[in-house]
Amino acid sequence: MEHSKSGYGENLYMMSSSVPLTGTHGRDATQSWYDEIKDYNYNKPGFKKGIGHFTQVVWNGSTHLGVGIAFGNHGCNAFVVANYSPPGNYQGQFHENVLQPSH
């Protein structure tokens, strides 16, 4: 899968199986992206490899979201694309856009 050059923030996810996929793949994709929270350091906000999906999901300044899913290979492959506007992950803006969860 390859990121588009659309001007939106974008997260991509793919799932494959030997049998047709059923269930909520949007949830699977979102959970996969959000799980990167374990590598995010709130004491040193900023971008590093392995956190960009998470930070875009929670980016406070992104106010619009579009999500699509497509299936291929007789339903054995699922592709999820999420587009965010305005895009996130701007250096110097993590502190005010990636907020700590309140438990």
Gaussian input, Z-matrix of N, CA and C with variables (Angstrom, degrees):
# hf/3-21g

backbone

0 1
 N
 C     1     B1
 C     2     B2     1     A1
 N     3     B3     2     A2     1     D1
 C     4     B4     3     A3     2     D2
 C     5     B5     4     A4     3     D3
 N     6     B6     5     A5     4     D4
 C     7     B7     6     A6     5     D5
 C     8     B8     7     A7     6     D6
 N     9     B9     8     A8     7     D7
 C    10    B10     9     A9     8     D8
 C    11    B11    10    A10     9     D9
 N    12    B12    11    A11    10    D10
 C    13    B13    12    A12    11    D11
 C    14    B14    13    A13    12    D12
 N    15    B15    14    A14    13    D13
 C    16    B16    15    A15    14    D14
 C    17    B17    16    A16    15    D15
 N    18    B18    17    A17    16    D16
 C    19    B19    18    A18    17    D17
 C    20    B20    19    A19    18    D18
 N    21    B21    20    A20    19    D19
 C    22    B22    21    A21    20    D20
 C    23    B23    22    A22    21    D21
 N    24    B24    23    A23    22    D22
 C    25    B25    24    A24    23    D23
 C    26    B26    25    A25    24    D24
 N    27    B27    26    A26    25    D25
 C    28    B28    27    A27    26    D26
 C    29    B29    28    A28    27    D27
 N    30    B30    29    A29    28    D28
 C    31    B31    30    A30    29    D29
 C    32    B32    31    A31    30    D30
 N    33    B33    32    A32    31    D31
 C    34    B34    33    A33    32    D32
 C    35    B35    34    A34    33    D33
 N    36    B36    35    A35    34    D34
 C    37    B37    36    A36    35    D35
 C    38    B38    37    A37    36    D36
 N    39    B39    38    A38    37    D37
 C    40    B40    39    A39    38    D38
 C    41    B41    40    A40    39    D39
 N    42    B42    41    A41    40    D40
 C    43    B43    42    A42    41    D41
 C    44    B44    43    A43    42    D42
 N    45    B45    44    A44    43    D43
 C    46    B46    45    A45    44    D44
 C    47    B47    46    A46    45    D45
 N    48    B48    47    A47    46    D46
 C    49    B49    48    A48    47    D47
 C    50    B50    49    A49    48    D48
 N    51    B51    50    A50    49    D49
 C    52    B52    51    A51    50    D50
 C    53    B53    52    A52    51    D51
 N    54    B54    53    A53    52    D52
 C    55    B55    54    A54    53    D53
 C    56    B56    55    A55    54    D54
 N    57    B57    56    A56    55    D55
 C    58    B58    57    A57    56    D56
 C    59    B59    58    A58    57    D57
 N    60    B60    59    A59    58    D58
 C    61    B61    60    A60    59    D59
 C    62    B62    61    A61    60    D60
 N    63    B63    62    A62    61    D61
 C    64    B64    63    A63    62    D62
 C    65    B65    64    A64    63    D63
 N    66    B66    65    A65    64    D64
 C    67    B67    66    A66    65    D65
 C    68    B68    67    A67    66    D66
 N    69    B69    68    A68    67    D67
 C    70    B70    69    A69    68    D68
 C    71    B71    70    A70    69    D69
 N    72    B72    71    A71    70    D70
 C    73    B73    72    A72    71    D71
 C    74    B74    73    A73    72    D72
 N    75    B75    74    A74    73    D73
 C    76    B76    75    A75    74    D74
 C    77    B77    76    A76    75    D75
 N    78    B78    77    A77    76    D76
 C    79    B79    78    A78    77    D77
 C    80    B80    79    A79    78    D78
 N    81    B81    80    A80    79    D79
 C    82    B82    81    A81    80    D80
 C    83    B83    82    A82    81    D81
 N    84    B84    83    A83    82    D82
 C    85    B85    84    A84    83    D83
 C    86    B86    85    A85    84    D84
 N    87    B87    86    A86    85    D85
 C    88    B88    87    A87    86    D86
 C    89    B89    88    A88    87    D87
 N    90    B90    89    A89    88    D88
 C    91    B91    90    A90    89    D89
 C    92    B92    91    A91    90    D90
 N    93    B93    92    A92    91    D91
 C    94    B94    93    A93    92    D92
 C    95    B95    94    A94    93    D93
 N    96    B96    95    A95    94    D94
 C    97    B97    96    A96    95    D95
 C    98    B98    97    A97    96    D96
 N    99    B99    98    A98    97    D97
 C   100   B100    99    A99    98    D98
 C   101   B101   100   A100    99    D99
 N   102   B102   101   A101   100   D100
 C   103   B103   102   A102   101   D101
 C   104   B104   103   A103   102   D102
 N   105   B105   104   A104   103   D103
 C   106   B106   105   A105   104   D104
 C   107   B107   106   A106   105   D105
 N   108   B108   107   A107   106   D106
 C   109   B109   108   A108   107   D107
 C   110   B110   109   A109   108   D108
 N   111   B111   110   A110   109   D109
 C   112   B112   111   A111   110   D110
 C   113   B113   112   A112   111   D111
 N   114   B114   113   A113   112   D112
 C   115   B115   114   A114   113   D113
 C   116   B116   115   A115   114   D114
 N   117   B117   116   A116   115   D115
 C   118   B118   117   A117   116   D116
 C   119   B119   118   A118   117   D117
 N   120   B120   119   A119   118   D118
 C   121   B121   120   A120   119   D119
 C   122   B122   121   A121   120   D120
 N   123   B123   122   A122   121   D121
 C   124   B124   123   A123   122   D122
 C   125   B125   124   A124   123   D123
 N   126   B126   125   A125   124   D124
 C   127   B127   126   A126   125   D125
 C   128   B128   127   A127   126   D126
 N   129   B129   128   A128   127   D127
 C   130   B130   129   A129   128   D128
 C   131   B131   130   A130   129   D129
 N   132   B132   131   A131   130   D130
 C   133   B133   132   A132   131   D131
 C   134   B134   133   A133   132   D132
 N   135   B135   134   A134   133   D133
 C   136   B136   135   A135   134   D134
 C   137   B137   136   A136   135   D135
 N   138   B138   137   A137   136   D136
 C   139   B139   138   A138   137   D137
 C   140   B140   139   A139   138   D138
 N   141   B141   140   A140   139   D139
 C   142   B142   141   A141   140   D140
 C   143   B143   142   A142   141   D141
 N   144   B144   143   A143   142   D142
 C   145   B145   144   A144   143   D143
 C   146   B146   145   A145   144   D144
 N   147   B147   146   A146   145   D145
 C   148   B148   147   A147   146   D146
 C   149   B149   148   A148   147   D147
 N   150   B150   149   A149   148   D148
 C   151   B151   150   A150   149   D149
 C   152   B152   151   A151   150   D150
 N   153   B153   152   A152   151   D151
 C   154   B154   153   A153   152   D152
 C   155   B155   154   A154   153   D153
 N   156   B156   155   A155   154   D154
 C   157   B157   156   A156   155   D155
 C   158   B158   157   A157   156   D156
 N   159   B159   158   A158   157   D157
 C   160   B160   159   A159   158   D158
 C   161   B161   160   A160   159   D159
 N   162   B162   161   A161   160   D160
 C   163   B163   162   A162   161   D161
 C   164   B164   163   A163   162   D162
 N   165   B165   164   A164   163   D163
 C   166   B166   165   A165   164   D164
 C   167   B167   166   A166   165   D165
 N   168   B168   167   A167   166   D166
 C   169   B169   168   A168   167   D167
 C   170   B170   169   A169   168   D168
 N   171   B171   170   A170   169   D169
 C   172   B172   171   A171   170   D170
 C   173   B173   172   A172   171   D171
 N   174   B174   173   A173   172   D172
 C   175   B175   174   A174   173   D173
 C   176   B176   175   A175   174   D174
 N   177   B177   176   A176   175   D175
 C   178   B178   177   A177   176   D176
 C   179   B179   178   A178   177   D177
 N   180   B180   179   A179   178   D178
 C   181   B181   180   A180   179   D179
 C   182   B182   181   A181   180   D180
 N   183   B183   182   A182   181   D181
 C   184   B184   183   A183   182   D182
 C   185   B185   184   A184   183   D183
 N   186   B186   185   A185   184   D184
 C   187   B187   186   A186   185   D185
 C   188   B188   187   A187   186   D186
 N   189   B189   188   A188   187   D187
 C   190   B190   189   A189   188   D188
 C   191   B191   190   A190   189   D189
 N   192   B192   191   A191   190   D190
 C   193   B193   192   A192   191   D191
 C   194   B194   193   A193   192   D192
 N   195   B195   194   A194   193   D193
 C   196   B196   195   A195   194   D194
 C   197   B197   196   A196   195   D195
 N   198   B198   197   A197   196   D196
 C   199   B199   198   A198   197   D197
 C   200   B200   199   A199   198   D198
 N   201   B201   200   A200   199   D199
 C   202   B202   201   A201   200   D200
 C   203   B203   202   A202   201   D201
 N   204   B204   203   A203   202   D202
 C   205   B205   204   A204   203   D203
 C   206   B206   205   A205   204   D204
 N   207   B207   206   A206   205   D205
 C   208   B208   207   A207   206   D206
 C   209   B209   208   A208   207   D207
 N   210   B210   209   A209   208   D208
 C   211   B211   210   A210   209   D209
 C   212   B212   211   A211   210   D210
 N   213   B213   212   A212   211   D211
 C   214   B214   213   A213   212   D212
 C   215   B215   214   A214   213   D213
 N   216   B216   215   A215   214   D214
 C   217   B217   216   A216   215   D215
 C   218   B218   217   A217   216   D216
 N   219   B219   218   A218   217   D217
 C   220   B220   219   A219   218   D218
 C   221   B221   220   A220   219   D219
 N   222   B222   221   A221   220   D220
 C   223   B223   222   A222   221   D221
 C   224   B224   223   A223   222   D222
 N   225   B225   224   A224   223   D223
 C   226   B226   225   A225   224   D224
 C   227   B227   226   A226   225   D225
 N   228   B228   227   A227   226   D226
 C   229   B229   228   A228   227   D227
 C   230   B230   229   A229   228   D228
 N   231   B231   230   A230   229   D229
 C   232   B232   231   A231   230   D230
 C   233   B233   232   A232   231   D231
 N   234   B234   233   A233   232   D232
 C   235   B235   234   A234   233   D233
 C   236   B236   235   A235   234   D234
 N   237   B237   236   A236   235   D235
 C   238   B238   237   A237   236   D236
 C   239   B239   238   A238   237   D237
 N   240   B240   239   A239   238   D238
 C   241   B241   240   A240   239   D239
 C   242   B242   241   A241   240   D240
 N   243   B243   242   A242   241   D241
 C   244   B244   243   A243   242   D242
 C   245   B245   244   A244   243   D243
 N   246   B246   245   A245   244   D244
 C   247   B247   246   A246   245   D245
 C   248   B248   247   A247   246   D246
 N   249   B249   248   A248   247   D247
 C   250   B250   249   A249   248   D248
 C   251   B251   250   A250   249   D249
 N   252   B252   251   A251   250   D250
 C   253   B253   252   A252   251   D251
 C   254   B254   253   A253   252   D252
 N   255   B255   254   A254   253   D253
 C   256   B256   255   A255   254   D254
 C   257   B257   256   A256   255   D255
 N   258   B258   257   A257   256   D256
 C   259   B259   258   A258   257   D257
 C   260   B260   259   A259   258   D258
 N   261   B261   260   A260   259   D259
 C   262   B262   261   A261   260   D260
 C   263   B263   262   A262   261   D261
 N   264   B264   263   A263   262   D262
 C   265   B265   264   A264   263   D263
 C   266   B266   265   A265   264   D264
 N   267   B267   266   A266   265   D265
 C   268   B268   267   A267   266   D266
 C   269   B269   268   A268   267   D267
 N   270   B270   269   A269   268   D268
 C   271   B271   270   A270   269   D269
 C   272   B272   271   A271   270   D270
 N   273   B273   272   A272   271   D271
 C   274   B274   273   A273   272   D272
 C   275   B275   274   A274   273   D273
 N   276   B276   275   A275   274   D274
 C   277   B277   276   A276   275   D275
 C   278   B278   277   A277   276   D276
 N   279   B279   278   A278   277   D277
 C   280   B280   279   A279   278   D278
 C   281   B281   280   A280   279   D279
 N   282   B282   281   A281   280   D280
 C   283   B283   282   A282   281   D281
 C   284   B284   283   A283   282   D282
 N   285   B285   284   A284   283   D283
 C   286   B286   285   A285   284   D284
 C   287   B287   286   A286   285   D285
 N   288   B288   287   A287   286   D286
 C   289   B289   288   A288   287   D287
 C   290   B290   289   A289   288   D288
 N   291   B291   290   A290   289   D289
 C   292   B292   291   A291   290   D290
 C   293   B293   292   A292   291   D291
 N   294   B294   293   A293   292   D292
 C   295   B295   294   A294   293   D293
 C   296   B296   295   A295   294   D294
 N   297   B297   296   A296   295   D295
 C   298   B298   297   A297   296   D296
 C   299   B299   298   A298   297   D297
 N   300   B300   299   A299   298   D298
 C   301   B301   300   A300   299   D299
 C   302   B302   301   A301   300   D300
 N   303   B303   302   A302   301   D301
 C   304   B304   303   A303   302   D302
 C   305   B305   304   A304   303   D303
 N   306   B306   305   A305   304   D304
 C   307   B307   306   A306   305   D305
 C   308   B308   307   A307   306   D306

   B1=1.4490
   B2=1.5190
   B3=1.2859
   B4=1.4670
   B5=1.5259
   B6=1.3380
   B7=1.4625
   B8=1.5265
   B9=1.3231
   B10=1.4593
   B11=1.5228
   B12=1.2855
   B13=1.4632
   B14=1.5315
   B15=1.3310
   B16=1.4612
   B17=1.5197
   B18=1.3249
   B19=1.4539
   B20=1.5201
   B21=1.3313
   B22=1.4589
   B23=1.5212
   B24=1.3404
   B25=1.4518
   B26=1.5193
   B27=1.3198
   B28=1.4628
   B29=1.5208
   B30=1.3233
   B31=1.4580
   B32=1.5195
   B33=1.3286
   B34=1.4631
   B35=1.5233
   B36=1.3237
   B37=1.4617
   B38=1.5193
   B39=1.3372
   B40=1.4582
   B41=1.5161
   B42=1.3083
   B43=1.4592
   B44=1.5185
   B45=1.3412
   B46=1.4680
   B47=1.5191
   B48=1.3132
   B49=1.4578
   B50=1.5227
   B51=1.3180
   B52=1.4665
   B53=1.5294
   B54=1.3310
   B55=1.4673
   B56=1.5270
   B57=1.3205
   B58=1.4674
   B59=1.5329
   B60=1.3174
   B61=1.4605
   B62=1.5243
   B63=1.3045
   B64=1.4601
   B65=1.5198
   B66=1.3041
   B67=1.4612
   B68=1.5073
   B69=1.3014
   B70=1.4594
   B71=1.5198
   B72=1.3156
   B73=1.4586
   B74=1.5161
   B75=1.3227
   B76=1.4604
   B77=1.5147
   B78=1.3171
   B79=1.4594
   B80=1.5290
   B81=1.3331
   B82=1.4667
   B83=1.5232
   B84=1.3199
   B85=1.4652
   B86=1.5167
   B87=1.3312
   B88=1.4595
   B89=1.5155
   B90=1.3221
   B91=1.4647
   B92=1.5222
   B93=1.3206
   B94=1.4667
   B95=1.5251
   B96=1.3225
   B97=1.4651
   B98=1.5220
   B99=1.3379
   B100=1.4667
   B101=1.5252
   B102=1.3217
   B103=1.4648
   B104=1.5270
   B105=1.3207
   B106=1.4664
   B107=1.5265
   B108=1.3313
   B109=1.4620
   B110=1.5276
   B111=1.3254
   B112=1.4614
   B113=1.5229
   B114=1.3156
   B115=1.4641
   B116=1.5219
   B117=1.3334
   B118=1.4673
   B119=1.5192
   B120=1.3293
   B121=1.4626
   B122=1.5242
   B123=1.3193
   B124=1.4654
   B125=1.5229
   B126=1.3374
   B127=1.4654
   B128=1.5238
   B129=1.3258
   B130=1.4698
   B131=1.5217
   B132=1.3408
   B133=1.4652
   B134=1.5205
   B135=1.3097
   B136=1.4524
   B137=1.5110
   B138=1.3092
   B139=1.4571
   B140=1.5118
   B141=1.3204
   B142=1.4580
   B143=1.5165
   B144=1.3049
   B145=1.4602
   B146=1.5335
   B147=1.3170
   B148=1.4501
   B149=1.5161
   B150=1.3415
   B151=1.4668
   B152=1.5260
   B153=1.3055
   B154=1.4636
   B155=1.5146
   B156=1.3424
   B157=1.4698
   B158=1.5249
   B159=1.3482
   B160=1.4662
   B161=1.5187
   B162=1.3279
   B163=1.4632
   B164=1.5242
   B165=1.3313
   B166=1.4675
   B167=1.5232
   B168=1.3404
   B169=1.4686
   B170=1.5221
   B171=1.3356
   B172=1.4747
   B173=1.5236
   B174=1.3292
   B175=1.4685
   B176=1.5272
   B177=1.3169
   B178=1.4618
   B179=1.5320
   B180=1.3100
   B181=1.4595
   B182=1.5127
   B183=1.3357
   B184=1.4685
   B185=1.5253
   B186=1.3217
   B187=1.4666
   B188=1.5273
   B189=1.3213
   B190=1.4678
   B191=1.5258
   B192=1.3214
   B193=1.4582
   B194=1.5196
   B195=1.3252
   B196=1.4563
   B197=1.5139
   B198=1.3184
   B199=1.4650
   B200=1.5228
   B201=1.3251
   B202=1.4578
   B203=1.5129
   B204=1.3176
   B205=1.4621
   B206=1.5237
   B207=1.3164
   B208=1.4657
   B209=1.5205
   B210=1.3244
   B211=1.4567
   B212=1.5170
   B213=1.3195
   B214=1.4527
   B215=1.5172
   B216=1.3145
   B217=1.4591
   B218=1.5368
   B219=1.3337
   B220=1.4719
   B221=1.5264
   B222=1.3248
   B223=1.4603
   B224=1.5123
   B225=1.3247
   B226=1.4663
   B227=1.5258
   B228=1.3142
   B229=1.4645
   B230=1.5192
   B231=1.3218
   B232=1.4665
   B233=1.5187
   B234=1.3225
   B235=1.4600
   B236=1.5244
   B237=1.3353
   B238=1.4617
   B239=1.5201
   B240=1.3244
   B241=1.4642
   B242=1.5211
   B243=1.3335
   B244=1.4645
   B245=1.5207
   B246=1.3196
   B247=1.4667
   B248=1.5206
   B249=1.3334
   B250=1.4614
   B251=1.5213
   B252=1.3282
   B253=1.4637
   B254=1.5235
   B255=1.2995
   B256=1.4586
   B257=1.5263
   B258=1.3268
   B259=1.4598
   B260=1.5227
   B261=1.3183
   B262=1.4619
   B263=1.5168
   B264=1.3269
   B265=1.4640
   B266=1.5246
   B267=1.3329
   B268=1.4645
   B269=1.5159
   B270=1.3316
   B271=1.4583
   B272=1.5228
   B273=1.3221
   B274=1.4528
   B275=1.5190
   B276=1.3485
   B277=1.4647
   B278=1.5312
   B279=1.3276
   B280=1.4627
   B281=1.5229
   B282=1.3194
   B283=1.4660
   B284=1.5268
   B285=1.3257
   B286=1.4661
   B287=1.5318
   B288=1.3373
   B289=1.4672
   B290=1.5197
   B291=1.3251
   B292=1.4652
   B293=1.5252
   B294=1.3217
   B295=1.4629
   B296=1.5243
   B297=1.3384
   B298=1.4626
   B299=1.5242
   B300=1.3411
   B301=1.4596
   B302=1.5301
   B303=1.3019
   B304=1.4645
   B305=1.5217
   B306=1.3103
   B307=1.4802
   B308=1.4940
   A1=108.20
   A2=114.70
   A3=120.62
   A4=109.57
   A5=115.75
   A6=119.91
   A7=110.80
   A8=115.25
   A9=120.66
   A10=109.27
   A11=116.33
   A12=121.75
   A13=107.62
   A14=115.52
   A15=121.94
   A16=113.94
   A17=117.88
   A18=120.26
   A19=112.75
   A20=116.92
   A21=121.90
   A22=109.16
   A23=116.56
   A24=119.52
   A25=106.70
   A26=117.77
   A27=118.56
   A28=111.22
   A29=116.09
   A30=123.15
   A31=108.25
   A32=115.92
   A33=122.61
   A34=109.67
   A35=116.29
   A36=121.71
   A37=108.03
   A38=115.93
   A39=120.92
   A40=109.28
   A41=115.55
   A42=121.77
   A43=107.61
   A44=116.76
   A45=121.63
   A46=110.01
   A47=115.07
   A48=121.26
   A49=108.49
   A50=115.98
   A51=119.39
   A52=111.28
   A53=116.40
   A54=121.97
   A55=108.08
   A56=118.48
   A57=119.59
   A58=112.01
   A59=114.64
   A60=121.67
   A61=110.24
   A62=115.60
   A63=121.42
   A64=107.44
   A65=117.93
   A66=120.53
   A67=111.76
   A68=114.82
   A69=121.92
   A70=110.12
   A71=117.51
   A72=120.69
   A73=111.84
   A74=117.34
   A75=119.62
   A76=110.42
   A77=115.95
   A78=120.85
   A79=110.22
   A80=117.14
   A81=120.77
   A82=110.78
   A83=116.09
   A84=120.69
   A85=110.55
   A86=116.67
   A87=120.37
   A88=110.96
   A89=117.75
   A90=120.58
   A91=110.76
   A92=116.76
   A93=121.03
   A94=111.02
   A95=116.87
   A96=120.49
   A97=110.62
   A98=117.08
   A99=120.61
   A100=111.50
   A101=118.35
   A102=121.71
   A103=112.98
   A104=117.88
   A105=120.70
   A106=111.76
   A107=118.10
   A108=121.98
   A109=110.72
   A110=117.37
   A111=120.94
   A112=112.17
   A113=118.09
   A114=121.94
   A115=113.06
   A116=117.61
   A117=120.16
   A118=109.75
   A119=116.42
   A120=122.53
   A121=108.92
   A122=116.68
   A123=121.01
   A124=111.99
   A125=117.23
   A126=120.42
   A127=112.32
   A128=116.75
   A129=122.63
   A130=108.09
   A131=116.90
   A132=118.87
   A133=111.73
   A134=115.61
   A135=121.47
   A136=109.96
   A137=115.46
   A138=120.83
   A139=110.43
   A140=115.93
   A141=122.94
   A142=107.42
   A143=115.85
   A144=121.41
   A145=110.08
   A146=115.54
   A147=120.87
   A148=115.76
   A149=118.43
   A150=120.23
   A151=113.09
   A152=118.12
   A153=121.73
   A154=115.30
   A155=117.50
   A156=118.96
   A157=109.54
   A158=115.45
   A159=119.87
   A160=111.79
   A161=116.77
   A162=118.80
   A163=111.33
   A164=118.21
   A165=118.92
   A166=110.90
   A167=118.09
   A168=120.95
   A169=111.13
   A170=117.46
   A171=120.55
   A172=113.16
   A173=118.95
   A174=122.72
   A175=110.39
   A176=115.72
   A177=122.49
   A178=113.11
   A179=117.76
   A180=121.52
   A181=114.84
   A182=117.70
   A183=120.54
   A184=107.91
   A185=116.21
   A186=120.46
   A187=113.77
   A188=117.82
   A189=121.40
   A190=109.49
   A191=115.89
   A192=122.19
   A193=109.34
   A194=115.99
   A195=122.03
   A196=108.49
   A197=117.57
   A198=121.82
   A199=109.04
   A200=115.59
   A201=120.93
   A202=110.40
   A203=115.96
   A204=121.21
   A205=107.99
   A206=115.53
   A207=121.48
   A208=108.01
   A209=115.15
   A210=120.97
   A211=109.16
   A212=116.13
   A213=121.95
   A214=110.02
   A215=116.05
   A216=122.52
   A217=110.98
   A218=116.09
   A219=122.75
   A220=112.24
   A221=116.37
   A222=121.25
   A223=114.83
   A224=117.20
   A225=120.59
   A226=112.99
   A227=118.49
   A228=122.68
   A229=108.63
   A230=116.05
   A231=121.56
   A232=107.99
   A233=116.14
   A234=122.74
   A235=108.05
   A236=116.44
   A237=121.37
   A238=108.29
   A239=115.87
   A240=122.08
   A241=107.53
   A242=116.31
   A243=121.76
   A244=107.92
   A245=116.42
   A246=122.21
   A247=109.20
   A248=115.88
   A249=123.32
   A250=109.66
   A251=115.46
   A252=120.20
   A253=109.24
   A254=116.84
   A255=125.89
   A256=110.28
   A257=117.21
   A258=120.12
   A259=111.49
   A260=115.41
   A261=121.67
   A262=112.09
   A263=114.20
   A264=123.70
   A265=112.91
   A266=115.84
   A267=120.28
   A268=109.89
   A269=115.43
   A270=121.19
   A271=109.26
   A272=116.36
   A273=121.59
   A274=113.72
   A275=117.51
   A276=120.69
   A277=113.31
   A278=116.95
   A279=120.15
   A280=111.90
   A281=118.02
   A282=121.34
   A283=111.81
   A284=117.24
   A285=119.74
   A286=113.83
   A287=117.73
   A288=119.91
   A289=115.08
   A290=117.98
   A291=121.48
   A292=106.41
   A293=114.78
   A294=121.20
   A295=110.50
   A296=115.36
   A297=119.56
   A298=109.97
   A299=116.02
   A300=118.50
   A301=110.10
   A302=116.75
   A303=120.35
   A304=107.61
   A305=115.48
   A306=120.42
   A307=110.29
   D1=148.03
   D2=-176.31
   D3=-132.24
   D4=135.98
   D5=178.42
   D6=-65.85
   D7=143.46
   D8=175.80
   D9=-79.20
   D10=167.83
   D11=176.30
   D12=-112.20
   D13=51.96
   D14=-171.01
   D15=-86.61
   D16=-14.94
   D17=-174.61
   D18=90.48
   D19=-3.67
   D20=175.57
   D21=-94.34
   D22=158.16
   D23=164.76
   D24=-71.06
   D25=146.96
   D26=-173.30
   D27=-146.51
   D28=133.33
   D29=170.34
   D30=-118.06
   D31=139.02
   D32=179.66
   D33=-120.80
   D34=147.90
   D35=179.14
   D36=-148.79
   D37=140.85
   D38=176.49
   D39=-135.26
   D40=139.39
   D41=176.60
   D42=-130.18
   D43=136.71
   D44=179.36
   D45=-127.04
   D46=151.42
   D47=179.10
   D48=-151.46
   D49=160.44
   D50=176.42
   D51=-83.76
   D52=-10.15
   D53=176.83
   D54=-124.20
   D55=158.65
   D56=179.26
   D57=-55.82
   D58=138.20
   D59=-178.50
   D60=-83.61
   D61=137.31
   D62=173.70
   D63=-132.72
   D64=161.66
   D65=178.22
   D66=110.44
   D67=-166.64
   D68=-173.92
   D69=-99.42
   D70=93.68
   D71=-177.80
   D72=-79.48
   D73=-23.82
   D74=173.71
   D75=-60.76
   D76=-41.02
   D77=177.30
   D78=-65.01
   D79=-43.61
   D80=178.89
   D81=-59.18
   D82=-44.92
   D83=-179.45
   D84=-63.29
   D85=-49.27
   D86=-178.11
   D87=-61.75
   D88=-41.51
   D89=178.77
   D90=-63.58
   D91=-41.64
   D92=177.94
   D93=-59.66
   D94=-45.56
   D95=179.47
   D96=-66.62
   D97=-43.76
   D98=-176.66
   D99=-67.95
   D100=-30.22
   D101=-179.39
   D102=-60.00
   D103=-16.97
   D104=176.20
   D105=-66.18
   D106=-9.22
   D107=178.14
   D108=-54.47
   D109=-31.09
   D110=-177.56
   D111=-61.27
   D112=-21.90
   D113=-179.01
   D114=-102.99
   D115=1.76
   D116=-179.11
   D117=-89.55
   D118=132.28
   D119=-179.64
   D120=-104.54
   D121=103.68
   D122=-179.85
   D123=-67.01
   D124=-21.55
   D125=178.06
   D126=-78.03
   D127=-18.52
   D128=176.75
   D129=-133.12
   D130=71.21
   D131=-176.37
   D132=-62.51
   D133=138.48
   D134=179.17
   D135=159.15
   D136=176.93
   D137=-176.91
   D138=-91.24
   D139=139.81
   D140=168.65
   D141=-149.41
   D142=162.14
   D143=-178.49
   D144=-57.44
   D145=136.43
   D146=173.69
   D147=92.42
   D148=6.98
   D149=179.57
   D150=-127.79
   D151=-5.03
   D152=-172.08
   D153=-62.89
   D154=-32.09
   D155=176.93
   D156=-67.18
   D157=-47.70
   D158=179.72
   D159=-58.73
   D160=-49.81
   D161=-175.36
   D162=-64.59
   D163=-32.84
   D164=176.81
   D165=-70.22
   D166=-38.77
   D167=178.62
   D168=-57.88
   D169=-41.55
   D170=-174.36
   D171=-98.86
   D172=0.40
   D173=-174.66
   D174=-55.04
   D175=115.06
   D176=-174.28
   D177=-61.29
   D178=-32.04
   D179=-176.96
   D180=-80.74
   D181=-11.69
   D182=176.27
   D183=-82.49
   D184=120.04
   D185=-173.39
   D186=-111.25
   D187=-10.44
   D188=179.97
   D189=-127.86
   D190=142.17
   D191=-177.48
   D192=-137.40
   D193=134.23
   D194=172.45
   D195=-128.22
   D196=134.46
   D197=-177.32
   D198=-130.76
   D199=137.52
   D200=175.90
   D201=-134.27
   D202=152.49
   D203=176.27
   D204=-133.53
   D205=140.83
   D206=176.88
   D207=-134.91
   D208=150.26
   D209=179.31
   D210=-118.00
   D211=144.88
   D212=177.61
   D213=-136.97
   D214=176.09
   D215=177.27
   D216=52.42
   D217=51.16
   D218=177.97
   D219=59.35
   D220=33.79
   D221=177.92
   D222=87.63
   D223=2.58
   D224=-178.05
   D225=-86.00
   D226=-11.14
   D227=175.50
   D228=-121.85
   D229=137.08
   D230=175.71
   D231=-123.36
   D232=136.08
   D233=179.52
   D234=-124.42
   D235=125.61
   D236=179.57
   D237=-118.14
   D238=132.60
   D239=176.56
   D240=-125.10
   D241=130.57
   D242=173.72
   D243=-119.88
   D244=128.64
   D245=176.54
   D246=-113.87
   D247=137.93
   D248=-175.78
   D249=-122.85
   D250=140.48
   D251=177.21
   D252=-141.04
   D253=136.50
   D254=-14.56
   D255=-64.40
   D256=156.30
   D257=-178.37
   D258=-65.29
   D259=159.35
   D260=178.97
   D261=-112.10
   D262=-158.89
   D263=177.70
   D264=65.16
   D265=42.42
   D266=175.77
   D267=-94.20
   D268=125.68
   D269=178.65
   D270=-54.64
   D271=140.17
   D272=179.70
   D273=84.58
   D274=-3.89
   D275=-178.36
   D276=-119.95
   D277=8.10
   D278=-176.41
   D279=-69.09
   D280=-39.90
   D281=-176.22
   D282=-56.55
   D283=-42.00
   D284=-177.70
   D285=-91.00
   D286=-5.04
   D287=-177.25
   D288=-117.16
   D289=-19.30
   D290=177.28
   D291=-114.53
   D292=93.15
   D293=-173.02
   D294=-93.37
   D295=145.12
   D296=178.41
   D297=-64.50
   D298=139.53
   D299=177.45
   D300=-64.76
   D301=144.67
   D302=175.21
   D303=-102.55
   D304=110.21
   D305=-175.92
   D306=-88.17

